[in-house]
Structure formats: C-alpha cells, structure tokens
Amino acid sequence: MAEPALRLRAPVFTARFAPSTHLERRLISTLWSFRSTEWTGFIDFREPGIYFTHWGWGEWRTDTSHAGDDRTIRLQNGYDPFWFVLAFDDDLLSFRCLQSNHPSRPVGDMLFDYARQEPPAPFWQR
C-alpha cells in the first residue's frame, strides 16, 4: 500500500496539552522500545499527550508527584486498564518504570527521533 493511503487511514488525535517542559518537547515525535520480562514492544509519542503502542493508543502527561522533577510521566492505556509511571534518565534516552498497576515493570530506550530524522543522541550534545 502506498504511503499516502496509509496516512489517510491513520487515526488523528488532538494534542492534549501544549508542551511546556524539556521532556514534553523531547518526547513528541519519538519512537521507544517498551520491554519487560513478559513482552517486548514499542511506544510512539506522536503528539502531546497521545501515544501509540503495538496494541493501541493511550494518553500521557507529566507527573511530578513521583520523582519531584519534570522527567516523570504517567501513561494510561486506552485499550486496557493498565497505567505506568515512567522516569527518564538524565540524557532523556532511556526510562524505567517506577510504578504501575501491571505486574511488569518495563524499561525502554529511544529508537528514533522523527522530528530530527535521526537516531537518538543525548540532549546535552545538541
């Protein structure tokens, strides 16, 4: 199927917020691994507040109640009841799960930066 036809079928979502933190701006248009002992997949932060996985989509927002800074987000799946609180490392290239109602605690790494059309690099090198 041609690329334009795929774009016509892709769901369109309205951004849930205006990015205001460095992490919020960094996450938009990035693709990440999402892996645990039970499963391996991806998470695609396409728009502010919306993410897609290999299962479906959900919503995310900054969550400063866990780490006390702006490097923590909360994901809420739209396709099942599970949620995850993810803390990103200083370089904003990897994360670990701090809390979840799922028995698994996934970790992940950035795979690609769509906005820059390049593999990830630490933000401090830019």
Secondary structure, DSSP 8 states (H G I E B T S, - for coil): --HHHHHHHS-----SS---SHHHHHHTTEEEEEE-SS-EEEEEEEETTEEEESS-EEEEEE-HHHHSSSSEEEEEESSSS-EEEEEE-TTSSEEEEEEESSS---EEEEEEETTTTB----GGG-
